[in-house]
Amino acid sequence: MKLAVLVSGNGTNLQSIIDAIKEGYISDVKISYVISSSPQAYALKRAEENAIRSTVVEKKDLVSRLKPIFEEVDLVVLAGFLWIIPDELLKIRPMINVHPSLLPLFGGKGMYGMKVSEAVIASGMKISGPTVHLVTNDIDGGPIIMQKCLVVKDDDTPETLLERTHPLEHQILVEAIKQMSEKEYKIVGRRVIFS
């Protein structure tokens, strides 16, 4: 399975995929491209260090630049990519995203990173955790592939909650890619079921 991984920042989710491939946890998977929305993204350095082709795209060129790349790969992974993907690109290949809350809670336009953790803390929720889902034109509303819970501690701040959520994001993103590379899946309601 060939992946295109879309990034915007530090690239820790990208690194978790790279590590899982190197360690053999994910077999028959290759990252063909890393695509960044920012030329300053440290994720580009991670790609370079691992001899993965990378490119930077501008929003105005998103469709024209990404369409041929998406046609070449089997799965598109949004790993901290902050732009909304146009419908024209959504139809090309399956696309997954990792989000730092238990969707459908605390998702949608403008909800990412620290904003999500702030909303979770403000809500009084006692549990939180990340979600991996299929990407649709409903922002953060696609069928859910995988989730992992953690307890929101009484002394958690948005920063500490987000920091504790990141390792779980890495785990379930890698696991979702593994499942999608090895098994068939179907969508039942708003859930992804593997067989």
Summary of the structure (lengths in Angstrom):
residues: 195
radius of gyration: 16.0
end to end distance: 17.7
largest distance: 48.0
contacts: 637
relative contact order: 0.16
helix: 37%
strand: 23%
